[in-house]
Amino acid sequence: MVQLNKINLSGKSINRLSELKGKFIKYLSITTAGLPDIQHNSAHNMCFLIWLDTDEGNYMIHSSLSDTDDEVSFPELVVSYGDEYLNDEGYLEDKESINDALTCAWGSAKIISIKIIRDRLDLLVKGIRHTLEIDIGLKLIFEEDELLLMSKDSSLGLMEIWFGKSQSWSNEKNNYQLVYMYDTSELVGIERIEIEV
């Protein structure tokens, strides 16, 4: 018997992403959790939330923990309107422009495409086969650049963010296997797909 656990974006989050597609982002800000650096030829940092300002309103993306049926916690990406975010941790007060948070040059830009990054893991734990399907990240594709946002396995709701010309490196198996901290004897298989919103 295979136990299937899914941590997918909610219908509400998918609706918000659909609204964002094609919108002009005037200002993008981030609440960081680290220091900026360069990875995979892209500006990189850790963060708690991303705030997007459009003419029609504000959107934010953050990560929270969600439990599977087996009561195992995994990160779940949440996309909402800015005024729906409770801000219990006070992250909104600490947000800074993407230019400062990632030390990169970014101006206003239109979102051309949005992709959900979904991983499917096949695990063998204590003789029981498990399949985990998790929406681990988002890719926002602008006219000239791409922003990649990936949840971290963290009780703090940490995410990683990359911004640069291309984020195609994230689909290379040797890069995405590193996200999960399973023993090699437990991780039977892993697959990553991108789903257009």
C-alpha positions as CSV (number, residue, x, y, z in Angstrom):
1,M,0.0,0.0,0.0
2,V,1.3,3.5,-0.9
3,Q,0.3,6.4,1.3
4,L,-0.2,9.6,-0.8
5,N,0.2,13.0,0.9
6,K,-0.3,16.3,-1.0
7,I,0.7,19.8,0.0
8,N,-0.6,21.8,-2.9
9,L,-1.4,25.4,-3.3
10,S,-5.0,26.2,-2.3
11,G,-7.6,27.2,-4.8
12,K,-7.6,30.7,-3.3
13,S,-3.8,31.0,-3.8
14,I,-4.1,29.8,-7.4
15,N,-6.8,32.4,-8.0
16,R,-4.5,35.1,-6.7
17,L,-1.7,33.9,-9.0
18,S,-4.1,33.9,-11.9
19,E,-5.0,37.6,-11.1
20,L,-1.3,38.5,-10.9
21,K,-0.5,37.1,-14.4
22,G,-0.3,39.9,-16.9
23,K,-0.3,42.6,-14.1
24,F,2.3,45.4,-14.0
25,I,4.3,45.1,-10.8
26,K,5.2,48.7,-9.7
27,Y,7.1,47.8,-6.6
28,L,8.4,44.5,-5.2
29,S,9.6,44.3,-1.6
30,I,10.9,41.4,0.6
31,T,11.4,40.7,4.3
32,T,14.8,39.1,4.3
33,A,16.2,36.5,6.7
34,G,19.8,36.7,5.6
35,L,22.4,38.5,3.6
36,P,22.3,38.8,-0.2
37,D,24.7,36.8,-2.3
38,I,25.0,35.4,-5.9
39,Q,24.0,31.8,-6.7
40,H,23.4,30.3,-10.1
41,N,24.2,33.6,-11.8
42,S,21.3,35.2,-9.9
43,A,20.8,37.5,-6.9
44,H,19.9,35.4,-3.9
45,N,18.7,35.7,-0.3
46,M,16.5,34.0,2.3
47,C,13.2,35.7,3.1
48,F,9.9,35.5,5.1
49,L,7.6,37.2,2.6
50,I,7.4,38.9,-0.7
51,W,5.1,41.9,-1.3
52,L,4.0,42.9,-4.8
53,D,2.4,46.3,-5.5
54,T,0.1,46.7,-8.5
55,D,-2.3,49.5,-9.6
56,E,-5.2,47.2,-8.6
57,G,-3.9,46.4,-5.1
58,N,-1.2,44.5,-3.1
59,Y,-0.4,40.8,-3.1
60,M,1.9,38.9,-0.8
61,I,3.5,35.5,-0.8
62,H,4.6,33.6,2.3
63,S,5.1,30.1,3.6
64,S,3.4,28.4,6.5
65,L,3.4,24.9,7.9
66,S,0.8,22.4,6.8
67,D,0.3,18.9,8.2
68,T,-0.2,15.8,6.0
69,D,-2.7,13.1,7.0
70,D,0.2,11.4,8.8
71,E,0.7,14.7,10.9
72,V,4.1,15.4,9.2
73,S,4.6,19.1,8.7
74,F,5.7,20.5,5.4
75,P,5.9,24.1,4.1
76,E,2.9,25.4,2.2
77,L,3.1,28.5,-0.1
78,V,0.3,31.0,0.5
79,V,-0.6,33.8,-2.0
80,S,-3.1,36.4,-0.7
81,Y,-4.1,40.0,-0.9
82,G,-1.9,42.2,1.2
83,D,-4.8,43.1,3.6
84,E,-5.5,39.4,4.3
85,Y,-2.1,38.9,5.9
86,L,-2.3,39.0,9.7
87,N,1.3,40.1,10.2
88,D,1.6,38.3,13.6
89,E,5.4,38.1,13.3
90,G,5.8,41.8,12.3
91,Y,7.4,40.9,9.0
92,L,5.6,43.8,7.1
93,E,7.5,46.4,9.1
94,D,10.9,44.9,8.0
95,K,10.3,44.6,4.3
96,E,12.7,46.4,2.0
97,S,12.9,46.9,-1.8
98,I,14.1,44.0,-3.9
99,N,17.0,46.2,-5.0
100,D,18.3,46.4,-1.4
101,A,17.3,42.9,-0.3
102,L,19.0,41.2,-3.2
103,T,21.5,44.0,-4.2
104,C,20.2,43.8,-7.8
105,A,18.8,46.3,-10.3
106,W,15.0,45.9,-10.7
107,G,12.5,48.4,-12.0
108,S,8.7,48.0,-12.6
109,A,7.8,45.1,-14.8
110,K,4.9,43.1,-16.1
111,I,4.4,39.4,-15.1
112,I,4.3,37.5,-18.4
113,S,4.0,34.0,-17.0
114,I,3.7,32.2,-13.6
115,K,4.7,28.6,-13.0
116,I,4.0,26.4,-9.9
117,I,7.0,24.2,-9.1
118,R,5.7,20.8,-8.0
119,D,7.9,18.0,-6.6
120,R,6.8,14.4,-6.3
121,L,8.8,12.2,-3.9
122,D,8.7,8.5,-3.5
123,L,9.9,7.4,-0.1
124,L,10.3,4.2,1.7
125,V,10.2,4.8,5.5
126,K,10.2,1.9,7.9
127,G,9.1,-0.5,5.2
128,I,6.1,1.7,4.2
129,R,6.0,3.4,0.8
130,H,5.0,7.0,0.8
131,T,4.4,9.4,-2.1
132,L,4.6,13.1,-1.3
133,E,3.4,15.7,-3.8
134,I,4.3,19.3,-2.8
135,D,4.1,22.6,-4.5
136,I,7.5,23.7,-3.3
137,G,8.0,26.9,-5.3
138,L,6.8,29.6,-7.8
139,K,8.5,31.1,-10.8
140,L,7.4,34.6,-11.8
141,I,8.6,35.3,-15.3
142,F,8.9,39.0,-16.3
143,E,9.7,40.4,-19.7
144,E,13.5,40.3,-19.1
145,D,14.0,38.5,-15.8
146,E,12.8,35.6,-13.7
147,L,12.1,35.4,-9.9
148,L,12.2,32.0,-8.3
149,L,10.8,31.5,-4.9
150,M,11.2,28.1,-3.0
151,S,9.9,27.1,0.4
152,K,12.3,25.7,2.9
153,D,11.6,22.9,5.3
154,S,11.4,25.2,8.2
155,S,9.1,25.9,11.1
156,L,9.8,29.6,10.6
157,G,8.3,29.8,7.2
158,L,11.6,30.5,5.5
159,M,11.8,30.8,1.7
160,E,14.7,31.2,-0.7
161,I,14.5,33.7,-3.5
162,W,16.6,34.1,-6.7
163,F,16.3,36.9,-9.3
164,G,18.1,36.9,-12.6
165,K,17.9,36.3,-16.3
166,S,17.1,32.5,-16.1
167,Q,16.2,30.1,-13.3
168,S,16.4,26.9,-15.5
169,W,19.1,25.5,-13.2
170,S,16.3,24.7,-10.7
171,N,15.0,21.9,-12.9
172,E,18.3,20.0,-12.8
173,K,17.9,16.9,-10.6
174,N,21.2,17.3,-8.8
175,N,20.0,20.8,-7.6
176,Y,16.5,19.9,-6.4
177,Q,17.4,16.7,-4.7
178,L,19.4,18.8,-2.2
179,V,16.1,20.5,-1.0
180,Y,15.0,17.4,0.9
181,M,16.8,15.9,3.9
182,Y,16.0,12.3,3.4
183,D,18.5,9.5,3.8
184,T,19.4,8.0,0.4
185,S,17.9,4.7,1.5
186,E,14.6,6.4,2.1
187,L,14.4,8.5,-1.1
188,V,13.4,6.1,-3.8
189,G,12.6,8.6,-6.5
190,I,12.0,12.3,-7.1
191,E,10.5,14.3,-10.0
192,R,10.0,18.0,-10.6
193,I,7.5,19.6,-12.9
194,E,6.4,23.1,-13.7
195,I,2.7,23.9,-14.1
196,E,1.7,27.0,-15.9
197,V,-1.0,29.1,-14.0
